């Protein structure tokens, strides 16, 4: 199976998509695609760096023509590219360049806060439109790393003046994409407190109040390939490392589903719903929240639901709704067992508002 990757950097600072500027301590970063690719599908020459989908084929693009290139490999049927990873985004709020804090905000809209945080702009709209036209294509995007970026004191810190909220990068606000936040590695899950938030991962909500990120995954001190030389390894942190963790894992779920269903993949909405449905509760607040989203991706639980789906007490169902139709799906839950139902769909693209704060 194949993963598409559009990448240019690790989002430890930011990449400004609109201006085609990539800033990371004053250097143009063109080599961090390597650890992202390693997390997606490194073959395991070093067992500690084995990627999530080590038998996958990966093709990579530079990020500056992403939507057009994505449209070129997406299609309306099952021949579409199934998964793409996007570990980059528009520079938003504070970022460091040349060792100095720089501000990417727009003072004509707000002197204190960059309105692009959480903003559903044209790029997010176009990604939603592409996903709507290519229903088998899942787009995975890094949430951003803006929490804790305090700036030089001339303006308030990012993320709602340092509270941590409202700092999803605009590229990652789409309705139909999967936006990924970063948490520490979970050695053993023993409840929601086992999932520890990173110090940098951007929190939601979007400006229209939707849950973002959608999922979280390990993005702290991830051991992966290095671009320094052949057969070299290093560790990186960022939502840009959490995103390929999720993207590669979702491709494995598509592979499993195909093996059990005559080779056909799930629709992207089904895959997203499956990941949300089986995610491990995370954080102090029960249910979804603006920090952890719907919770920690649990690939094993998702795989077990695919395997054990029986149409009786475990149901994984795809269908089409009509405006006047009535759909009834009988099922028989086990006695004294909680019933959990997740409904997921691909939504038509929204309308990008005029530049405004929140």
Helices and strands as residue ranges (DSSP letters): E 2-7, E 14-16, E 21-23, H 33-41, G 47-49, E 57-61, G 63-65, H 66-73, E 83-87, E 94-97, E 100-103, H 122-133, E 138-142, H 158-162, G 170-172, E 178-183, G 192-194, E 215-218, E 222-225, E 233-236, H 239-260, H 268-278, H 299-308
